[in-house]
Amino acid sequence: MKELADILGISHASVHGHLNHLVRNGYLKCEARKVRGVAIIRKSEDDIPDLVSVLIVSWVAARQPISA
C-alpha cells in the first residue's frame, strides 16, 4: 500500500480505504500477509450494459455556448 500511496501521491490511509471499497464491491481480491497480494477479479465495464453518448453544452466566461 505504501508503494501505491507514493505513486498516487496520496496517504496510506486513503489507499487502504479505496482498496477496501473496491474489495467490498467485488472488483479486487486481497490476499492477507502477501506482498502485492491484490488481484483484479472483475473489470468495471462488466456491470455497464450499454454506453450512451451524451452531448454536454456549457457556457464559458465569454458567454458563448460550447460543445464538449
Buried (B, 14 or more C-beta within 10 A) or exposed (E): BEEBBEEEEEEEEBBEEBBEEBBEEEBBEEEEEEEEEBEEEEEEEEEEEEEEEEEEEEEEEEEEEEEE
